Amino acid sequence: MLPNGEDDSDLMRLVKELQASLMRNDKLEKENHELRQEVARLRAQVSNLKAHDNERKSMLWKKLQSSYDSGNTDASNLKAPESVKSNFKGHEVKNPNLKPMVKEQSTAIKPPPPPPLPSKTTLGKRSVRRAPEVVELYRALTKRESHMGNKINQNGVLSPAFNANMIGEIENRSKYLSDIKSDTDRHRDHIHSLISKVEAATFTDISEVETFVKWIDDELSSLVDERAVLKHFPKWPERKADSLREAACSYRALKSLETEILSFKENPKEPLKQVLQKIQSLQDRLEEAVNSTERTRDSTGKRYKDFHIPWEWMLDAGLIGQLKYSSLRLAQAYMKRITKELESNGGGKEGNLLLQGVRFAYTIHQFAGGFDEETLRIFSELKKITTSESQKLK
């Protein structure tokens, strides 16, 4: 029996309402995704700016403490270094009071085309390849074992100590406010010169950004409170200056982590548990830093391009790729130590070391996108012990 006209009308109305609801749901999901990306970007930016601000506050506190201990404040004019050399487009930046200025670059930085996805992955100009045997062995062992090893927690990093109450007390004093007004008036021309230089600055390499940020910080270091003074200059390019500092701070932190990983050396006399904890802690920090950069690099890269700040170092072809490749060094050290322990003890007396070693190797394999020849050779040595243990169980 066919539905009458009224039923057909109700059905059409319900269909339209359903379609409208689906469209609204899709729109809300899209907005939710965009908001999550923006929140992740802002969190990363806040974290980097907090780290930089802590450094600045430490310097300010030392300066203020020294000033109050001596009982007098140096009222001399803000002095800029005689010459600050940085390789901005092949130019030398000197004392900002002089005439030379940083020249703008008219040519915009063009992003490289996306790389192909071959069987071999290039990380920091080095090649790794997928090793199916790593995945196969890991899956075989996890099926055989019913328990999972405890993942070593990363040690928390203590933030620099800072006595907020004492700084707040100093800021409320009239002398502090008087010093801000004095700095604002005395260094007005000099800060206007810095504004022009920050606005005009362009860079071809992230190392140039590091040099420029260090120079700007040195130029502003004599101010009693940089932020408080610069609030009196509406034309100060705060977003660009903060982006420059964020980029320099992020790059410096990643390079420092890479140096720490590449310089890691195992002490054969150190207990096995401590060695494995150190390696796991380094890998946890590395994954967190790389993943944080990759989550926000689309939005961050766009902002950097708008301000003519290099961003290619955040790609797999740049520093991020080098960091992923450096994790292979950790995998080698981890597997070597476990292999040595198993060979000397004739089995896993220190808990399930075999599964622990394979699990760590699998984690690095997935993180780096594969193994190079040296890491694969060390993995083969660990795999021989796995085969031997399996034969004993039969």
C-alpha positions in Angstrom: 0.0 0.0 0.0 1.5 3.3 -1.1 1.8 6.0 1.6 -0.6 8.9 1.3 0.4 12.5 0.6 0.7 13.5 4.2 3.0 10.5 5.1 5.1 11.3 2.0 5.4 14.9 3.1 6.5 13.9 6.6 9.1 11.5 5.2 10.6 14.2 3.0 10.7 16.6 5.9 12.5 14.1 8.0 15.0 13.4 5.2 15.7 17.1 4.8 16.2 17.5 8.6 18.6 14.5 8.6 20.6 15.9 5.7 20.8 19.3 7.5 21.9 17.6 10.7 24.6 15.6 8.8 25.9 18.8 7.2 26.0 20.6 10.5 27.8 17.7 12.1 30.4 17.7 9.3 30.9 21.4 9.7 31.3 21.1 13.5 33.8 18.2 13.1 35.9 20.3 10.7 35.8 23.3 13.0 36.8 21.0 15.9 39.8 19.6 14.0 40.9 23.1 13.1 40.6 24.3 16.7 42.6 21.3 17.9 45.4 22.1 15.5 45.4 25.7 16.6 45.4 24.7 20.3 48.4 22.4 19.6 50.2 25.2 17.8 49.5 27.7 20.6 50.6 25.3 23.3 53.9 24.7 21.5 54.4 28.5 21.0 53.6 29.2 24.7 56.0 26.4 25.8 58.8 27.9 23.7 58.1 31.5 24.8 58.0 30.4 28.5 61.4 28.8 28.2 62.8 32.0 26.6 61.0 34.2 29.1 62.5 32.2 32.0 65.9 32.8 30.6 65.1 36.6 30.4 63.7 36.6 33.9 66.8 34.9 35.3 69.0 37.6 33.7 66.6 40.4 35.0 66.7 39.0 38.5 70.5 38.8 38.6 70.7 42.4 37.2 68.2 43.7 39.8 69.8 41.9 42.6 73.2 43.3 41.7 71.8 46.8 41.4 70.2 46.7 44.8 73.2 45.2 46.5 75.5 47.9 45.2 73.0 50.7 46.2 73.3 52.6 43.0 72.2 52.2 39.4 74.2 52.9 36.3 72.4 55.7 34.5 74.6 55.5 31.4 73.0 55.3 28.0 72.2 51.9 26.4 75.3 50.7 24.7 75.2 48.5 21.7 78.1 46.3 20.8 80.6 47.8 18.4 79.7 45.4 15.7 77.4 42.4 15.5 78.1 40.2 12.6 75.5 37.9 11.1 75.2 36.5 7.6 71.8 38.1 6.6 71.9 37.9 2.9 75.7 38.3 2.9 75.4 41.7 4.8 77.0 42.7 8.1 74.8 44.2 10.7 76.6 46.8 12.8 75.7 49.1 15.6 72.0 50.0 15.1 72.8 53.8 15.6 74.7 53.7 12.4 73.2 54.0 9.0 73.4 50.5 7.5 70.2 48.6 7.7 69.1 45.0 7.0 67.9 44.8 3.4 64.6 43.2 2.5 64.7 40.3 0.2 62.1 40.5 -2.5 62.2 36.9 -3.6 59.9 34.8 -1.4 61.1 31.4 -0.2 59.6 28.7 -2.3 58.8 25.4 -0.5 60.3 22.3 -2.0 58.0 19.8 -3.8 56.8 17.0 -1.5 59.2 14.0 -1.6 58.1 10.7 -3.1 57.5 7.6 -1.0 60.1 5.0 -2.1 61.0 1.9 -0.3 64.1 3.8 1.1 63.5 6.8 3.2 65.9 9.7 3.2 66.5 11.2 6.7 69.0 14.1 6.9 70.7 13.0 3.7 71.1 9.4 4.9 69.1 6.4 3.8 67.2 3.8 5.8 65.0 1.0 4.5 62.1 -0.9 5.9 63.1 -4.2 7.6 60.1 -6.5 7.7 62.0 -8.9 9.9 61.9 -6.3 12.8 58.1 -6.1 12.6 57.7 -9.9 12.2 59.9 -10.7 15.2 58.2 -8.1 17.4 54.7 -9.4 16.6 55.9 -13.0 17.1 57.3 -12.2 20.6 54.3 -10.1 21.7 52.0 -13.0 20.7 54.1 -15.4 22.8 54.2 -13.1 25.8 51.1 -12.2 27.7 52.5 -9.3 29.6 53.8 -6.0 28.5 57.0 -4.4 29.8 56.7 -1.3 31.8 57.7 1.7 29.8 60.3 3.9 31.5 58.9 7.2 32.4 60.7 10.2 31.2 62.3 12.2 34.0 60.5 15.5 34.5 62.5 18.6 33.7 62.5 21.0 36.6 61.7 24.6 35.6 64.3 27.2 36.6 63.7 28.4 40.2 62.2 31.9 40.3 61.0 33.8 43.3 57.9 35.4 42.0 57.1 37.1 45.2 60.4 38.9 45.4 60.1 40.1 41.8 56.5 41.2 42.4 57.7 43.2 45.4 60.4 44.9 43.4 58.0 45.7 40.5 55.6 47.5 42.9 58.3 49.9 44.0 58.2 53.3 42.6 61.8 53.0 41.5 60.9 50.2 39.2 58.2 52.3 37.4 60.6 55.3 37.3 63.3 53.1 35.6 60.8 52.0 33.0 59.8 55.6 32.2 63.5 56.6 32.1 64.4 53.7 29.7 61.4 54.6 27.5 62.5 58.2 27.1 66.3 57.6 27.0 66.3 54.8 24.4 63.4 56.0 22.2 65.5 56.6 19.1 67.4 53.4 19.5 64.3 51.3 19.9 62.8 52.9 16.8 65.9 51.9 15.0 65.5 48.3 16.2 61.9 48.3 15.1 63.0 49.1 11.5 65.6 46.3 11.6 63.2 43.7 12.9 60.6 44.6 10.3 63.1 44.5 7.5 65.0 41.4 8.5 64.9 38.4 6.1 66.9 35.2 6.4 68.0 32.3 4.3 69.1 29.9 7.0 67.9 29.2 10.5 71.4 29.8 12.0 71.0 33.4 10.8 67.8 33.7 12.9 69.8 32.4 16.0 72.4 35.1 15.5 69.9 37.8 14.9 67.8 36.9 18.0 71.0 36.8 20.1 71.9 40.3 18.8 68.4 41.7 19.5 68.4 40.2 23.0 71.8 41.8 23.7 70.5 45.2 22.4 67.5 45.0 24.8 69.3 43.4 27.7 70.1 46.8 29.4 66.4 47.7 29.7 65.1 47.2 33.2 62.1 45.3 31.8 62.0 44.7 28.1 58.2 43.9 27.8 57.2 46.8 30.0 59.3 49.3 28.0 58.3 48.0 24.6 54.6 48.4 25.5 55.2 52.1 25.1 56.1 51.5 21.4 52.9 50.5 19.5 54.9 49.9 16.3 57.1 47.2 17.9 56.6 44.1 15.7 55.8 41.8 18.6 54.4 38.9 16.5 57.5 38.8 14.3 59.9 39.2 17.2 58.2 36.4 19.2 58.2 34.2 16.1 61.9 34.8 15.6 62.6 33.9 19.2 60.3 30.8 19.0 62.1 29.5 15.9 65.5 30.1 17.3 64.6 28.5 20.7 63.0 25.5 19.0 65.9 24.9 16.7 68.5 25.4 19.5 66.6 22.9 21.7 66.5 20.3 18.9 70.1 20.7 18.0 71.1 20.4 21.7 69.1 17.1 21.9 70.7 15.8 18.8 74.2 16.6 20.2 73.2 14.8 23.4 72.2 11.7 21.5 75.2 11.6 19.2 77.6 12.0 22.1 75.9 9.3 24.2 78.4 6.6 25.3 77.5 3.5 27.3 79.5 2.8 30.4 80.1 -1.0 30.4 80.5 -0.9 34.2 77.2 0.8 34.8 74.3 -1.5 35.8 72.1 -2.7 32.9 68.9 -1.1 34.3 70.5 2.3 34.5 71.9 2.2 31.0 68.6 1.1 29.5 66.7 3.8 31.4 69.1 6.5 30.1 68.6 5.3 26.5 64.8 5.0 26.9 64.7 8.5 28.4 66.6 10.0 25.5 64.3 8.3 23.0 61.2 9.5 24.9 62.4 13.1 24.8 63.3 12.7 21.1 59.9 11.4 20.1 58.1 14.1 22.1 60.2 16.9 20.5 59.8 15.5 17.0 56.1 14.8 17.3 55.5 18.2 18.7 57.2 19.9 15.8 55.4 17.7 13.2 52.0 18.3 14.8 52.3 22.1 14.4 54.7 22.6 11.5 52.0 23.3 8.9 50.6 26.3 10.8 54.0 27.3 12.2 55.6 27.0 8.8 53.0 29.2 7.2 53.6 31.8 9.9 57.4 31.6 9.5 57.1 32.1 5.8 54.9 35.2 6.3 57.8 36.7 8.4 60.6 35.4 6.0 61.8 33.0 8.7 63.3 29.7 7.4 61.1 26.7 8.0 62.6 23.9 5.9 64.6 22.6 8.9 61.2 21.2 10.3 60.9 18.8 7.3 62.3 15.2 7.1 64.8 16.5 4.6 66.1 18.9 7.3 66.8 18.7 11.1 63.8 16.6 11.8 65.1 13.9 9.5 68.5 14.1 11.1 67.0 13.6 14.5 65.0 10.5 13.4 68.2 9.1 11.9 70.1 9.8 15.2 67.6 7.5 17.0 69.3 4.6 15.2 72.3 5.2 17.4 70.1 4.7 20.5 68.7 1.5 19.0 72.3 0.2 18.4 73.4 0.9 22.0 70.2 -0.7 23.4 70.4 -3.9 21.4 74.2 -4.3 21.9 73.9 -4.1 25.7 71.0 -6.5 25.8 72.7 -9.0 23.5 75.8 -8.8 25.6 73.8 -9.4 28.8 71.9 -12.4 27.3 75.1 -14.0 26.0 76.8 -13.6 29.3 73.9 -14.9 31.4 72.6 -17.5 29.0 69.1 -16.2 29.2 66.9 -13.4 30.5 67.6 -13.5 34.2 67.0 -9.8 34.3 63.4 -10.1 33.3 62.3 -10.6 29.8 65.2 -8.8 28.2 64.7 -10.4 24.8 61.2 -9.0 24.4 62.4 -5.7 25.8 65.2 -5.4 23.3 63.0 -6.3 20.3 60.3 -4.0 21.4 62.7 -1.1 21.6 64.1 -2.0 18.2 60.6 -2.1 16.8 59.8 1.4 18.2 62.9 2.9 16.7 62.2 1.1 13.4 58.7 2.7 13.2 59.9 6.1 14.3 62.9 6.4 11.9 61.1 4.7 9.0 63.5 1.7 8.9 67.1 0.7 9.7 70.4 1.4 8.1 72.8 -1.5 7.4 74.7 -1.2 10.7 71.5 -1.2 12.8 70.2 -4.1 10.8 73.4 -6.1 11.4 73.1 -5.5 15.2 69.5 -6.5 15.1 70.5 -9.8 13.4 72.7 -10.6 16.3 69.8 -10.1 18.7 67.6 -12.2 16.4 70.1 -15.1 16.6 69.5 -15.3 20.4 65.8 -15.2 19.7 66.1 -18.2 17.5 68.2 -20.0 20.0 65.7 -19.3 22.8 62.8 -20.6 20.6 64.6 -23.8 20.0 65.2 -24.3 23.7 61.4 -23.9 24.4 60.5 -26.6 21.9 
